Amino acid sequence: MKKLVLAAVVFAGAACGLGTPNRLVADDQSPVNTSPERVQITGGPELEKATDSWAIIRWTTNNVRGTSLRYGVAHYGTDPHQLSQMAKSPNRWNGGLPSMTYRVQINHLKPGTTYYYSVESVNATGTAEGSESAVNQFTTEQSP
């Protein structure tokens, strides 16, 4: 009976992935981009929507090989020379498409305030896949 219980525990642990110590996080099974080609911003970045307390920034990049999980990152602040805050959103790469669109929502903004931002994309390991965009700006709506 002890052997049967032990076999069941080992089988259940293997089924949950406990027997594979080097599992990649977030189901990311694709290799890290090792080609010399870098991600290029091909559209935007631009303000998609802004309210008095949040904004969504959107941009498009070319699609190069890399991890299937990528993050859109927006660096922002109220001083164009000090973008000390960051917002980050996950995105899934579709290798069948010629481009990838990123959207990052920035929360907890102040009403009627001008914010400056730049964007970049990073892979699942946190490595930047291209250079940051130029600095852009938007102004949140006044409070109702």
C-alpha positions in Angstrom: 0.0 0.0 0.0 2.9 2.4 0.8 4.4 1.9 -2.6 1.1 2.7 -4.3 0.6 6.0 -2.3 4.2 7.0 -3.0 3.7 6.3 -6.8 0.6 8.4 -6.8 2.4 11.3 -5.1 5.3 11.2 -7.6 2.9 11.0 -10.5 0.8 13.9 -9.2 3.9 16.0 -8.6 5.2 15.3 -12.2 1.8 16.2 -13.6 2.0 19.6 -11.9 5.4 20.3 -13.3 7.2 19.8 -9.9 9.7 17.4 -11.5 11.0 19.9 -14.0 13.2 22.5 -12.1 13.9 24.7 -15.1 10.4 25.5 -16.2 10.0 28.9 -18.0 7.5 31.3 -16.4 4.2 32.4 -18.0 4.1 29.4 -20.5 6.9 31.1 -22.4 8.5 28.3 -24.5 10.1 30.4 -27.2 13.8 31.4 -27.3 15.1 34.8 -26.4 15.9 37.0 -29.4 19.5 36.3 -30.3 19.4 37.8 -33.8 21.1 41.2 -34.4 17.8 42.6 -35.6 16.3 44.9 -33.0 12.6 45.8 -32.4 11.8 49.1 -34.1 8.8 51.3 -33.3 6.9 51.6 -36.5 3.8 53.5 -35.3 3.3 56.0 -32.4 3.6 56.1 -29.6 0.4 58.0 -29.2 -2.3 58.7 -26.6 -5.2 56.4 -27.2 -7.4 57.7 -24.4 -7.0 59.9 -21.3 -9.4 60.7 -18.4 -8.8 62.8 -15.3 -7.0 59.9 -13.6 -5.7 57.4 -16.2 -4.4 57.2 -19.8 -3.6 54.5 -22.3 -0.6 54.8 -24.6 -0.4 52.8 -27.8 2.4 52.0 -30.2 3.3 49.4 -32.9 6.6 47.6 -33.5 7.9 45.3 -36.2 7.8 41.6 -35.2 11.1 40.0 -34.6 11.9 36.6 -33.1 12.0 36.5 -29.4 10.0 35.4 -26.4 6.2 35.0 -26.9 5.6 37.0 -23.7 6.6 40.6 -24.1 5.9 43.7 -22.0 5.0 47.2 -23.1 6.7 49.7 -20.8 5.9 53.4 -20.4 8.3 55.6 -18.5 6.5 58.8 -17.4 6.5 61.9 -15.2 5.6 65.5 -15.0 9.1 66.6 -16.0 10.3 65.7 -19.5 13.8 65.2 -18.2 12.8 63.0 -15.3 10.6 60.1 -16.3 10.9 58.4 -13.0 7.6 56.5 -12.9 6.8 53.3 -14.9 3.7 51.4 -16.1 4.0 47.9 -17.6 1.6 45.7 -19.5 2.0 42.1 -20.7 1.5 41.3 -24.4 1.6 38.0 -26.4 3.6 37.8 -29.6 1.9 36.3 -32.6 4.7 35.3 -35.1 2.1 35.1 -37.9 1.6 38.9 -37.8 4.0 41.4 -39.4 3.7 43.8 -36.4 2.8 44.0 -32.7 0.6 46.6 -31.0 1.3 47.5 -27.4 -1.1 49.3 -25.0 -0.1 50.4 -21.6 -2.5 51.9 -19.1 -1.1 54.5 -16.7 -3.2 54.9 -13.5 -3.3 57.2 -10.5 -2.8 60.4 -12.5 -3.7 63.9 -11.4 -6.4 65.8 -13.2 -5.5 68.7 -15.5 -1.8 67.7 -15.5 0.7 67.4 -18.4 2.6 64.2 -18.4 5.7 63.3 -20.5 6.4 59.7 -21.5 8.6 57.4 -23.6 8.0 53.7 -24.4 9.9 50.5 -25.0 9.3 46.8 -25.3 11.0 44.2 -23.2 11.0 40.4 -23.5 9.9 37.9 -20.8 13.3 38.0 -19.2 13.2 41.8 -18.8 15.7 42.6 -21.6 14.9 45.6 -23.7 14.3 44.6 -27.3 15.0 47.9 -28.9 15.6 51.5 -28.0 13.2 53.8 -26.1 11.0 56.2 -28.1 11.3 59.9 -28.1 9.6 61.8 -25.3 6.0 62.7 -26.0 3.3 64.3 -23.8 -0.4 64.4 -23.0 -2.6 66.2 -20.5 -5.2 64.6 -18.4 -8.8 66.0 -18.3 -9.9 68.3 -15.6 -12.0 66.7 -12.8 -15.7 66.7 -13.5 
